[in-house]
Amino acid sequence: MKLSTRGRYGTRLMLELAKNHGKGPLNMSFISESQDIPIKYLEQLIIPLKKAKLVISVRGPKGGHMLSKAPEKINIWEILNLLEPRHFFIDCLSDEKVCENSGNCPIQPIWGKALKAMTRIFEETTLQDILDSP
């Protein structure tokens, strides 16, 4: 799995919101500066996160964005699954038609096991776990 900029920046955006959870909404300028992510990119990332109800927005002069639930209730897989267009090591895991050997490839099950193991790690890791790590 190769994380795209969307996945990396989206995770950093969510971590910034998690760091400030319970302190009120954060505006995009603050997030952009603290995470060194272009504000235009953040504006694109926030849309699917809001649609998935992971983030809520508050309008007004003291408005901004904040997590919709506690950081220990949001796992990394939820974020990556929304923002990453593909999360397979190799195309044949999602589409067997891309390789003529898909039906009898001896390594394909290994790719599948690796993907399952990585997915499990992302599912078991919450934003709070990352904030609590040394």
Phi, psi and omega in degrees: 000127175247118181284135176277173175300323178303313181294316180293310181294321179297320178294319178295322176301312181295324177294323177295318177295322179295319179302327184255016182300134180087358181255006181100175184288150176251137177275159184299326180298317179298312181297317180301313180293313185291330182255358181053051178239131179303137183299325178298323178291318178300320180298327177286322183288328186291332184300304179294331178291324176289317179299325179278000178064031172270336182230143172240152180246147178237128179273163174111177184297331178253024183278181181156213184232151177207162178296145179276345178213171184298148181303333179283354180259359181242119178262162184295327180298322178303318182290308182296322180298328177284320191262337181271123181294328179220140176226054177235145177295320189217144186304327186292345177288331180257339182211100183294345181288345183284346182222131180290346180262003185306320183290334183229025181280123182288339183267342183304318177298329178292317177301318179297317178297319180297317178298317179297318180296316180294318178300317179300317179298315179295324179290327182275350183256119179262168174301321180296321177303318181292318178297326181279345183286149183291000000 
